[in-house]
Amino acid sequence: MTLLQHELTDFKVNAFQNNEFHEVTKADVLGHWSLFFFYPADFTFVCPTELEDLARNYAKFKEIGCEIYSVSCDNEKIAKIEYPMLADPTALLAKDLDTYNEVDGMAERGDFIVSPEGKVVAYEVISSNVGRNAEELLRRVQASQ
């Protein structure tokens, strides 16, 4: 089954950004490009380096009109990240984008580029021991635009 052109279902999750909590809904992601960046947990083997890499490149994503939403099914947070970190404790988003691992109770490493209309236009789900590169993700968003 492919997720290309899959439209996000309605959702409402808590986000941590700029040292504050707020809600993010499907309506918030419409009208601009989005990168949903799923990862298993904040303090695991690869996750912190990926999140920091995205943080270093966040301004470049914003320049091309793309918001980053990192998504984890755990409840931890990393304060130095400027982009919204979404808490998905019920795995609503992870299940909608078919990256939820029922056995582990966590999301697999997956990234989903979502159009301003709320549709997946590119995605990748990879093994949990393989890190991702923010520059490559940025290139893929630009190519999708």
C-alpha positions as CSV (number, residue, x, y, z in Angstrom):
1,M,0.0,0.0,0.0
2,T,1.3,3.5,-0.8
3,L,0.7,6.6,1.1
4,L,1.2,8.9,-1.8
5,Q,-1.7,11.4,-2.1
6,H,-3.0,10.1,1.3
7,E,-4.8,13.0,2.9
8,L,-4.1,13.5,6.6
9,T,-7.0,12.7,8.8
10,D,-8.2,15.2,11.3
11,F,-6.0,15.3,14.4
12,K,-5.3,17.4,17.5
13,V,-2.0,16.8,19.4
14,N,0.0,18.7,21.9
15,A,3.2,20.4,20.7
16,F,6.2,21.8,22.5
17,Q,7.8,24.9,20.9
18,N,9.6,27.9,22.2
19,N,9.3,26.6,25.8
20,E,5.6,26.5,25.6
21,F,2.9,23.9,25.0
22,H,0.2,24.5,22.4
23,E,-2.1,22.4,20.2
24,V,-1.6,21.5,16.6
25,T,-4.4,20.4,14.3
26,K,-4.8,19.4,10.7
27,A,-6.0,22.9,10.0
28,D,-2.7,24.3,11.3
29,V,-0.7,22.3,8.7
30,L,-2.9,23.3,5.7
31,G,-1.7,26.2,3.5
32,H,2.0,25.5,3.7
33,W,4.5,22.7,3.1
34,S,5.2,20.4,6.0
35,L,7.7,17.8,7.0
36,F,6.4,15.2,9.5
37,F,9.6,13.7,11.1
38,F,8.7,10.5,13.1
39,Y,11.3,9.1,15.5
40,P,11.0,6.4,18.2
41,A,12.0,8.4,21.3
42,D,13.9,11.5,22.3
43,F,16.9,9.9,24.0
44,T,17.6,6.9,21.8
45,F,20.6,5.9,19.8
46,V,20.1,8.1,16.7
47,C,17.3,10.5,17.5
48,P,19.2,13.4,19.2
49,T,21.6,13.7,16.3
50,E,18.8,13.8,13.8
51,L,16.8,16.4,15.8
52,E,19.9,18.6,16.2
53,D,20.7,18.3,12.5
54,L,17.1,19.5,11.7
55,A,17.5,22.3,14.2
56,R,20.7,23.5,12.5
57,N,18.8,23.6,9.2
58,Y,15.5,24.8,10.4
59,A,15.9,28.3,8.9
60,K,16.5,26.8,5.5
61,F,13.2,24.9,5.7
62,K,11.4,28.1,6.8
63,E,12.9,30.0,3.9
64,I,11.1,27.7,1.5
65,G,7.8,27.9,3.3
66,C,8.1,24.5,5.0
67,E,7.3,23.8,8.7
68,I,9.0,20.8,10.4
69,Y,6.9,18.8,12.8
70,S,8.9,16.2,14.7
71,V,6.6,13.5,16.1
72,S,7.2,11.0,18.9
73,C,4.9,8.6,20.7
74,D,6.8,9.1,23.9
75,N,6.3,12.1,26.3
76,E,9.8,13.5,26.5
77,K,11.0,16.9,25.2
78,I,14.2,18.6,24.1
79,A,14.1,22.4,24.9
80,K,16.6,23.7,22.4
81,I,14.5,22.6,19.4
82,E,12.7,25.6,17.8
83,Y,10.3,23.7,15.5
84,P,7.1,22.1,16.9
85,M,7.7,18.8,18.6
86,L,4.4,16.9,18.6
87,A,3.4,14.5,21.3
88,D,1.5,11.5,19.8
89,P,0.9,9.3,22.9
90,T,-2.2,7.7,21.4
91,A,-0.3,7.1,18.1
92,L,-3.0,8.8,16.1
93,L,-0.6,10.4,13.6
94,A,1.8,7.4,13.6
95,K,-1.1,5.0,12.7
96,D,-2.5,7.4,10.1
97,L,0.8,7.5,8.4
98,D,1.4,3.8,8.9
99,T,4.7,4.2,10.8
100,Y,3.5,2.8,14.2
101,N,5.2,-0.3,15.5
102,E,2.5,-2.1,17.7
103,V,5.1,-4.4,19.3
104,D,7.4,-1.6,20.5
105,G,4.7,0.9,21.1
106,M,6.7,3.5,19.2
107,A,6.9,5.1,15.7
108,E,9.4,3.8,13.2
109,R,11.8,6.3,11.7
110,G,9.7,7.9,9.0
111,D,9.6,11.3,7.3
112,F,6.5,12.5,5.3
113,I,6.4,15.6,3.1
114,V,2.9,17.0,3.1
115,S,1.6,19.5,0.5
116,P,-0.3,22.6,1.5
117,E,-3.5,20.7,0.7
118,G,-2.6,18.2,3.4
119,K,-1.6,15.3,1.1
120,V,1.5,13.1,1.4
121,V,3.7,13.8,-1.7
122,A,6.9,11.9,-0.6
123,Y,7.8,9.7,2.3
124,E,10.4,7.3,3.6
125,V,10.3,4.8,6.4
126,I,13.7,3.3,7.4
127,S,15.3,1.0,9.9
128,S,15.6,2.3,13.4
129,N,19.4,2.2,13.3
130,V,19.7,4.4,10.2
131,G,20.0,8.2,10.7
132,R,18.6,10.8,8.3
133,N,20.2,13.9,7.0
134,A,18.4,17.3,7.1
135,E,20.1,18.6,3.9
136,E,18.7,15.6,2.0
137,L,15.2,16.2,3.5
138,L,15.4,19.8,2.6
139,R,16.3,18.8,-1.0
140,R,13.4,16.5,-1.1
141,V,11.0,19.2,0.1
142,Q,12.3,21.6,-2.5
143,A,12.0,19.0,-5.2
144,S,8.4,18.3,-4.1
145,Q,7.5,21.9,-4.3
